Amino acid sequence: MNWRPLAATIALLLAAPVVVGVGYGVVAASGGFDGEFAPALLVTRLTAPTLWRNLIWTLAAATAATALATAFALIVALTFRTTGPADRLARLLASLPLPVPPVVVATAGVLLLGQSGVLARLAATLGLIEAPSEMPALLYASHGIGLVLMLAWKELGFLSMLACTLASQLDPELEAAARSLGADRRSIQRRVVLPQIWRGLQPGIVAAFVFVVGSYELPRLLGPSRPQALVMMILERSRDADPLAFGDAHAAALLSFAAAAVAVLVHQRRRVPR
């Protein structure tokens, strides 16, 4: 039986909501629901400096958070590979952020990184600063350091679990062969184990990056107001009393979708041989 037509039909059904959503966004951003479809208006909205400033900030924050989470996930996967109790506990602790709701993560961020939080009070106790209020702002600031740290912690659970699963499925004969050729433990980790984990981890990295780009709760509770995460711009413009802001929200949504789609397409192009 030829399954290709059925598979193609299922793929089209799955893609239909995305296509419809993009089409709706294009019409809305072009003023089509205001009585006149103007492609020039879409171009104007898509090239607005504020939109691109927010997009660049969002992509930078998502890239930093994903890179940080990926680095720690790889460290966990490479360091704690045995079946011993200590290694199992370390892997469990690394995966704990996965089921934690984003709102809880944001609350923990405020309690830990706020200027009256645990970190500020600890610094004051150690004499690093005179008072907790002198702690440099990590939250709500334009650099977004606190937001990036909490996003990275949230994504660490998913990426570390995936990396550890990949590490547990590696063929031990490859390491044995490298060891028989004179490679030491560090060389085996770097040249045999790490490339295999990295290859399998890449789809998860892309998924984490796309998730962060569209994440709402953490930017809403921990992020700056200027510049702001693209998802916050979409929310504000969609609720604005100005009718023109409705189209701006859809233009921002289209740009956010395009950024996520580019990340997925680049990964697919690099992964699938031509």
FENQUIGI-V292107 format. One record per helix or strand. SS is the DSSP state (hx for helix, st for strand). FROM is the first residue (numbers start at 1). TO is the last residue. If there is no record, write none. Layout:
ss=(SS SS)
from=(FROM FROM)
to=(TO TO)
//
This chain:
ss=(hx hx hx hx hx hx hx hx hx hx hx hx hx hx)
from=(4 32 39 49 85 102 118 132 145 172 185 217 230 243)
to=(29 34 46 79 99 113 125 134 168 180 213 222 239 271)
//
